[in-house]
Amino acid sequence: MNSGIPLQYFLILATIMFFAGVYGFLTRRNLITILMSVELILNSVNINFLAFNRYLYPHKLEGMFFSLFVIAVAASEAAVAIAIIINIYRRFTTINVEDVNEMKF
C-alpha cells in the first residue's frame, strides 16, 4: 500500500493543474488555449482518480477505468471542438472569442 510518494503530493499537483486550467479558461481569448485549459482540468481529475484508487483500493481498478473513460470523453470532446474551431476560423478568419459574435451557416 505504501508506494513511496505521499497522497498529498498528488493532490497538490492536481489542485495546481486544476486551478491553472480554470484560470486559463476564464482569462484567455483564444479558442485553442481555452480548449487546452479544459484538457488540463480533465487531466487533473484523472490524477485524482488514480491517486485515490492507489491509496484507498490498491488491488482494484475502478479509478483506472474512470480515468480511461475520462480520457475517451476528452479525446472526443477535443475532436469536436477542433472541428468547430476550424469552421469558425473559415468563417471569421480568427479564433478569438470576442470576435465571434454570431453563429450562422
Summary of the structure (lengths in Angstrom):
residues: 105
radius of gyration: 17.5
end to end distance: 56.0
largest distance: 56.6
contacts: 269
relative contact order: 0.13
helix: 77%
strand: 2%
